[in-house]
Amino acid sequence: MPPFRVYIAWIQLWLIFDTAFSSYSEDQCSWRGSGLSQPPGSVEQIALRCSEGSLDWLYPKGALRLALSPRLPSPAAGPRGAGPGGHITACIRPAESFGGAQLYLERGGVLELLAGDRPDPARPPGVLCVHRRPEEGVTLFLQATPHQDISRRIAAFRYELRGDWGTRPALTSDPVSGGGACRPCNDTEILMAVCTSDFVVRGTIRSVSDDRDLQTSVIRVAASRVFRQKRVLFSGAGRLAKAGEVRTPLSCGVRPGPGSFLFTGRVRFGEAWLGCAPRYRDFRRAYDLAEGAGRIPCELPSD
């Protein structure tokens, strides 16, 4: 082969290699890259600006520092009475095959472990949620763990962020921020949940099953009325025959109970997670009192 053809062949090979192993983020929502292109001991800085997306780190080496800074609605866009307070909820779902790195939350210069290398296959990783003030931002740090053989190791996860103004965090698993997720809502939180939740449903509990691997309880709900749902979570053939599932952390100890409830909460990665769930009569009492005093943050149709 003539020398110039050899030279062109080497250029083509280099371009293929560089394309295959360099990092990219075409839409500022997701990132995919390889540790093979990183200098030893380096920390690659990544910024994503969407409210949801994913990260795939092939053959992890070195470290990644990921800043999540989406444009979220301002507190002024919330319901009446929401006030200036609020927080950002960031939820992470590691892939079942997550491996080759450890995932941390960076908080005040301290790294807090979210997911370790190669989780126990008998306990698939669940959804991890953390709550931050808007001015704090959300920064994740991935540290590759040393392995002689880095093949078939991919540190991958999906993320979702949202701004929750004037409301308390929903009942999602939060190993970092800790307790408080399972306590009952007060009247103010119930009324705000009706305005800000992804779903608002009146119904009864058909059954509760526990998934100890995922540390989750699944509540099966028979819905008598669906006031709001941002995606189809409760469905059925007839108007009065809708059913769906809502999840809570296993540590909340949810058990079946008689009577009608108002289920509210958030959607995380296509699954409904419980927020406030008062008995319906307690909700109507709080709503009627607030309506009479002119303090309801939003209106809900009456039965």
Disulfide bonds with the S-S distance in Angstrom:
Cys29-Cys50 1.86
Cys91-Cys129 2.01
Cys182-Cys252 1.94
Cys185-Cys276 1.98
Cys195-Cys298 2.00
